[in-house]
Amino acid sequence: MKKHEGVAVILFALLLAFGCAGSKNGKVTRQSSNVITADDIATVSASNAYEAVQMLRPHLLHRQSTRYESNVTGNVPMTAKVYLDGVQYGDIESLQGISAFSIAEIRYLNASEATLRFGTNHAGGAFVVTTK
């Protein structure tokens, strides 16, 4: 075997190995940290949307305090709005009124994404809940 052919075989083997890495049954599984699916919810014992977020993505329920909040340190409760099937549903506590069994997906939009999608007054972002 010539030197170039040996290098080509090694490169092909590396590409094949790294191309398959991160896949499961031939499917690449990339999960956003801002999305919770029905399959994710099925892995925990949550009865409502708030519990599902609390168990699976607790960082979405709190934000870091800003330098202007001098009397607060660490995490501050989130002030996000909640949308259920495209309709404004309430504030973050309203997630408790949405059954976990009816959820297809929960997606958190940061402040700029929520403002682009829903308009002003979304400084805390938005939880977009889609039901089955």
Contacts in CASP RR format, 6 or more apart in sequence:
PFRMAT RR
TARGET T0000
AUTHOR 0000-0000-0000
METHOD contacts of the structure
MODEL  1
MKKHEGVAVILFALLLAFGCAGSKNGKVTRQSSNVITADDIATVSASNAY
EAVQMLRPHLLHRQSTRYESNVTGNVPMTAKVYLDGVQYGDIESLQGISA
FSIAEIRYLNASEATLRFGTNHAGGAFVVTTK
1 9 0 8 1.000
20 26 0 8 1.000
22 28 0 8 1.000
22 29 0 8 1.000
23 29 0 8 1.000
31 40 0 8 1.000
33 57 0 8 1.000
33 59 0 8 1.000
34 57 0 8 1.000
34 60 0 8 1.000
34 107 0 8 1.000
34 108 0 8 1.000
34 109 0 8 1.000
34 110 0 8 1.000
35 105 0 8 1.000
35 106 0 8 1.000
35 107 0 8 1.000
35 108 0 8 1.000
36 52 0 8 1.000
36 53 0 8 1.000
36 56 0 8 1.000
36 57 0 8 1.000
36 103 0 8 1.000
36 105 0 8 1.000
36 106 0 8 1.000
36 107 0 8 1.000
37 104 0 8 1.000
37 105 0 8 1.000
38 103 0 8 1.000
38 104 0 8 1.000
38 105 0 8 1.000
38 132 0 8 1.000
40 52 0 8 1.000
40 56 0 8 1.000
41 52 0 8 1.000
41 56 0 8 1.000
41 100 0 8 1.000
41 103 0 8 1.000
44 51 0 8 1.000
44 52 0 8 1.000
44 55 0 8 1.000
44 56 0 8 1.000
45 55 0 8 1.000
46 52 0 8 1.000
46 54 0 8 1.000
46 55 0 8 1.000
46 56 0 8 1.000
46 100 0 8 1.000
47 99 0 8 1.000
47 100 0 8 1.000
48 95 0 8 1.000
48 96 0 8 1.000
48 97 0 8 1.000
48 98 0 8 1.000
48 99 0 8 1.000
48 100 0 8 1.000
49 95 0 8 1.000
49 96 0 8 1.000
49 97 0 8 1.000
49 98 0 8 1.000
49 99 0 8 1.000
49 100 0 8 1.000
49 103 0 8 1.000
49 106 0 8 1.000
49 127 0 8 1.000
49 129 0 8 1.000
50 92 0 8 1.000
50 93 0 8 1.000
50 95 0 8 1.000
50 96 0 8 1.000
50 97 0 8 1.000
50 98 0 8 1.000
51 96 0 8 1.000
51 100 0 8 1.000
52 100 0 8 1.000
52 103 0 8 1.000
52 106 0 8 1.000
53 60 0 8 1.000
53 61 0 8 1.000
53 95 0 8 1.000
53 106 0 8 1.000
53 127 0 8 1.000
54 61 0 8 1.000
57 108 0 8 1.000
60 78 0 8 1.000
60 108 0 8 1.000
60 127 0 8 1.000
61 77 0 8 1.000
61 78 0 8 1.000
61 92 0 8 1.000
62 75 0 8 1.000
62 76 0 8 1.000
62 77 0 8 1.000
62 78 0 8 1.000
63 75 0 8 1.000
63 76 0 8 1.000
63 78 0 8 1.000
63 124 0 8 1.000
64 74 0 8 1.000
64 75 0 8 1.000
64 76 0 8 1.000
65 72 0 8 1.000
65 73 0 8 1.000
65 74 0 8 1.000
65 75 0 8 1.000
65 76 0 8 1.000
69 76 0 8 1.000
77 92 0 8 1.000
78 92 0 8 1.000
78 124 0 8 1.000
78 125 0 8 1.000
79 91 0 8 1.000
79 92 0 8 1.000
79 123 0 8 1.000
79 124 0 8 1.000
80 91 0 8 1.000
80 92 0 8 1.000
80 108 0 8 1.000
80 114 0 8 1.000
80 122 0 8 1.000
80 124 0 8 1.000
80 125 0 8 1.000
80 126 0 8 1.000
80 127 0 8 1.000
81 88 0 8 1.000
81 90 0 8 1.000
81 91 0 8 1.000
81 92 0 8 1.000
81 114 0 8 1.000
81 118 0 8 1.000
81 121 0 8 1.000
81 122 0 8 1.000
81 124 0 8 1.000
81 125 0 8 1.000
81 126 0 8 1.000
81 127 0 8 1.000
82 88 0 8 1.000
82 89 0 8 1.000
82 90 0 8 1.000
82 91 0 8 1.000
82 92 0 8 1.000
82 94 0 8 1.000
82 95 0 8 1.000
82 126 0 8 1.000
82 127 0 8 1.000
82 129 0 8 1.000
83 89 0 8 1.000
83 118 0 8 1.000
83 126 0 8 1.000
83 127 0 8 1.000
83 128 0 8 1.000
83 129 0 8 1.000
84 98 0 8 1.000
84 129 0 8 1.000
84 131 0 8 1.000
85 129 0 8 1.000
85 130 0 8 1.000
85 131 0 8 1.000
86 128 0 8 1.000
88 118 0 8 1.000
89 98 0 8 1.000
89 129 0 8 1.000
92 127 0 8 1.000
95 127 0 8 1.000
95 129 0 8 1.000
98 129 0 8 1.000
98 131 0 8 1.000
102 131 0 8 1.000
102 132 0 8 1.000
103 129 0 8 1.000
103 130 0 8 1.000
103 131 0 8 1.000
103 132 0 8 1.000
104 130 0 8 1.000
104 131 0 8 1.000
104 132 0 8 1.000
105 129 0 8 1.000
105 130 0 8 1.000
106 127 0 8 1.000
106 128 0 8 1.000
106 129 0 8 1.000
106 130 0 8 1.000
107 127 0 8 1.000
107 128 0 8 1.000
107 129 0 8 1.000
107 130 0 8 1.000
108 125 0 8 1.000
108 126 0 8 1.000
108 127 0 8 1.000
108 128 0 8 1.000
109 117 0 8 1.000
109 122 0 8 1.000
109 125 0 8 1.000
109 126 0 8 1.000
109 127 0 8 1.000
109 128 0 8 1.000
110 124 0 8 1.000
110 125 0 8 1.000
111 122 0 8 1.000
111 123 0 8 1.000
111 124 0 8 1.000
111 125 0 8 1.000
113 125 0 8 1.000
113 126 0 8 1.000
114 122 0 8 1.000
114 124 0 8 1.000
114 125 0 8 1.000
114 126 0 8 1.000
115 122 0 8 1.000
115 125 0 8 1.000
117 126 0 8 1.000
118 126 0 8 1.000
END
